[in-house]
Amino acid sequence: MLMEIKLLLDKRGEMTLTDLANHFYVSEGMMESMLDKWMKKGKVIKWENSGSCGSSCGSCSESSEVKVYYRWKNVAQKPIFAQVRE
């Protein structure tokens, strides 16, 4: 299923946790644990968006809703340590 998650996120760019869980017919908790494996490898990033407009101003009824999104990264972003030669 991990490869299927990779292919789906790569194709769609980003998806909410709820949409991913519904697509694969698993709980959100199960999907989070599978996505954690990709995040540890630096292949998936997670970000939260509150409200449909992306702000948390509280001026609309949707501003309190927080959605968790996951995005596939084609190039893993891991820290690179370079040694400086003098």
N, C-alpha and C positions, 0 to 999 in steps of 0.2 A: 504494500500500500504506500510505502514511502516514495517509491518511484512514480506512482500515480499522482501523489500530491505534488511532486516536483513538476511533472508534465502539466498538470492543471494550472498551477501558479505561474509557470513559465508562459503558458498560453494566454492566460487572462491578466497577468501582471500583478494584480493584488485582489484579495478577497477578504471578506469578514470571517471571523472565527465561526459564526453561526452558519454562513453559507457553505463553508468548507465541511463542517460537521454534517449539515443536511445533505450535501452532495454525496458523501460517503456513508450516510446512514449510521453515524456513530455519535456518541455524546460529545459535547464541547470539551469536557475533561480529557477524553480519550484523544481527541484531535490535538489538544494542546500538548499532550505528552509526545505525540508523534512529531509535531512541529518543533518541539524543544530539541529533538535530535538534529534537525536541519539547522536550527539556530546555533547550536554548539559548534557546528562545522562552518559557520559563517555564511551559509547559503540563503537563509531566510531572515528578514527583519520584521519586527513587530512594532506597530505603533497604534496609539489610541486616538480617537477623534470623538470629541464630545459635541453632540448636536449635528444636525444635517449640514449646517453651514461651516462647521469647523471651529466655531468659537464657543466659549463657555460664558457668554454674557448674561444668560438667564432671561433674555427678553422674549423668548418663545417657548412653547411647550416642549419642543424637541431638544432644547439646549441641555437638559439634564441627562439625555440618553448618551451613554458612552459606548462606542463601537470599537472593537479590536480588529485591526487589519493585519494581514500578513502579506509580505511582498517577497517574491523570488529575486535573488541577485545572481546574475550570470557569472560574475567574478566574485569569489569569496573575499571578503574584506577582513583580513586578519592583520594584527599589528606586525609591521616589518621593522626589525631592529637592524640598523646599519652600523657597521663599525667604521669609525673615522680613522683614516690613516694620515699620519703626519710626516 
